[in-house]
Amino acid sequence: MSRDPTRSDSLRAARAELVASKEVRGASFGRALSNLVDHALIDATTALGARGRSWALVALGSYARRELCPGSDLDVMLLHAGGRRTSSLRDDAAQLWYPLWDAGFVLGHSTRTVKEALSVADDDLDALTALLDTRLVAGDDDLFGDLSDRIRRLAPKRRNRLIDDLAGRAAARVEEPGPIAEMLEPDLKVGAGGLRDIQGPGWIGWGLGPDPGGPGAIPGRGGWSTGVATLVTLGYLRDEDRTRLHEARDVLLDARVALHRVTAGRSDRLALQDQDAVAQLVGAPNADVFIRAVGEAARAVMWITGDLWSRLRALRRGPGTRGTGVRPVGDGIVVRDERLALEADASLDTASVLELGAEAARRELPIERETLARIRDLHDVEWTDGARDAFVALLAAGRGAIAVFEALDHEGVLVRLLPEWEHVRARPQRNAYHRFTVDRHSLEAVAECAAIRGGDGFDGVVARRVRADLLLLAALLHDIGKGRPGDHSEVGAQVAEALCARIGLDHAGTRVVVWLVRNHLLLADMATRRDLSDECTITRFARAVGDTERLDLLYALTIGDSRATGSAAWSSNKATLVRELFSKTDALLEAGVIGSESTEQRRQELAALVGTGADEYLDAMPPGYTTAFTASELARHRDLIAARALAVEWDDLDDGRLRCTVVAPDRTGLLATVAGSLSLVGFDIEAASGYTHHDNMALEVFAGRDRYDRLRDAAGRERFAATLAGALTGELALQDRLRERTRRYRPSGSRPTARDVRVDVDNEASAFATVVEVHAPDDVGLLARVAAVFVDLGLDVTQAIVSTLGDRVVDVFYLRDATGQKLTDRLAVESLRATLLARLTTAVTLD
Amino acid sequence: MKLIVGIVKPFKVDDVKDAVKDLGVQGLTVSDVQGFGRQRGHTEVYRGAEYTIDFVPKVRVEILVDDNDVDRVVTRLIETARTGKIGDGKVWVVPVEQAWRIRTGESGPDAL
């Protein structure tokens, strides 16, 4: 028999026309394309029928279900009675397939007797499930009926293997490619909750069903509806489950047909770039609405089938095996057949439902169907302390909580507990970072935060310092503002505030959670976009955070949120930067110089004097500066620094001492020069402090006694200004003059020894500088001499605090090396210590 | 053609991108990298929790340019990435034999 080119051409054209008819969508398209193929095959079978042999042409798989999409493969089997005419039938069968091949279908075909088909199905579970979805296209009805009856008798014998295999594959699809409802680029066919998951119940129904000829037989010859009808009859599914599966199938088919139209049948994965076009084809207003609708459908499928498989697995284990029986585990809560249940007489309220959920999450066990049906009747939500504690316990269970949330969501209870959840349910997010929809991402963040708290190392230590309930609630709610107009952090903070109040969280805790939701991106943003070697960055961030409790919480939340987002959002680089910012800020907050009430008050006072520039100025100064002076003094310093020139000012202090304020462009050795110049004019320094402004201006303030009364009048002060200017330009040989003066005025017999002097070097007190403390007997020009050591060693003084206690002096210096780093090298530290000791004990006798 | 490779501080990468864009550079590639130069790794201890930083996070910027553009782009990159502190990074230039634009098959300077 020759091939008929017109037949395949017309099939190809008819198929192309159907694909182009975009108003024919989803299930209608599947039926229409199946009909086209049916007709083509029936046409082609004229060759077989003429010879009076017994055969049946059987559609398999999606073609049998009339669910063909534009890119679907065709699976067809030619069934025959066997015997001596078999070989001629095989030759003739080729004539059936050519038109389909020529029309461009991808065709899977076989020619078998009933016995052969059964034998294949007996060996191979895939073959068995394929034969559970069959439809007679043309030929001998009895022959087809024979196959279908035998397959239906075989399936119950393979029940356990079917359950294990189908349930195992469904579970594997949750891991890879992942749940459709929660992926941003879901796979409509093999994603969890997808079309493959809808088919499973149809197949397993046959495995459980009564004998087709026996009592209670369910009419029908195969296919999904009969299998599912069996499950409903046996009580494994409810009638409404069947309806929901049906509806979901329609939504998913509609999407898949449209996707195949957009991608020319190449893919079942709904890539971001195609979502707009596909949404348009299914008549959705936009891609977000479309993806949510697909997600809702898939979520229902995943939940119904997940529950079905878990109960069938329990059935498969059978009574009497381990894990069956009833164990009480809480107040009115029992474990029955490895599922959590509420006892029949247990009260049903918000607290008991959440306690049940927490137990289920902790034990990673499903909740019994009947119990879920009862939970559905929870209409009056009442957030008692017990309910809130149970809710936090549920969150603290980590990963186990995700399944519980899904169950509560499926029963419609979740949005009754948290109406705010409605906005983030199945909400897609369009960016390259995210893997999950907003709701699943939030649950992932909770699970990650719970895991960090249980983890080792640095992060675990930090996360265990914080209040668990605040961390977990913040993780759950951090993106709750998504899907509402406005900045999601800001909007989310408002939503979180109302929610925390409703669930009765204490006032202080609520404030912290609200703050965390509002600022959940702050740490990651600052760490990756700001210069962390700039003290100003740290000061500003520390001020924005306020205290170590919030900082610890924000650190744990940042890691949890980033890990839950996707691999692109959490690299080891980002982890290092986030930890660096955290640690530097922590050191600052621990020292108590940021965030205290007195600093806040001083900031406000300064703002009252100088307006909005106050914070900017104080952020640019070392943290300890803010509270060291009165607001009016701060304002005066600010003016002097803004002028960016050398300035000297004198004040009389109440106790008769004088105060000298010097502002100058910063340079190495400035402190030594100023202190030396003061000593030279007879000013005995009793207290001093020095600070470096971010813009490289230095502020130095000295308090002391005017030994010779030379500095009371303007003339004396001008002489000092001239001395200082000369020393700064180098015209004045300051060191020589100073040595000379020291010799002249040193009280006799008071040479300090190594026992009198102590030098402490601390590298942990500050994130940015090495802190050196010098304890020594008071001496003329002591500060200048110490400062000169730093100059000789090439060290920069960023902050200095000098105080005299009786006849002893305690000097504290914040030092950096020439590259702006701490002195981490052991040799550098030792050489600093040795040089200081040497100069302070023997310097005078050397010359 | 030349390949300009810069290792810069992570927070500088946006500035670098904007700066070379202003010069008419059509594209650049960035990747997270780690390493050490004179700015060594170190161990940090905070409130009892210890962690070690062996390598410092940096961003590697790669820009393919025509020979004539090398100086401008490098100068601009250095200006933008500099903070004056240790760890500002490095820039180097390597010769490129040939380049193609995959979509069109154009090669040489046309592919830039």
Interface residues (C-beta under 8 A of the other chain):
Chain A: G457 F458 V461 V462 T528 R529 R530 D531 L532 S533 D534 S571 S572 N573 K574 T576 L577 R579 E580 S583 D586 A587 E590 E764 T819 G820 Q821 T824
Chain B: K9 P10 F11 D14 D32 V33 Q34 R38 Q39 H42 E44 V45 Y46 R47 G48 A49 E50 Y51 I53 V56 P57 K58 V59 T83 K85 I86 G87
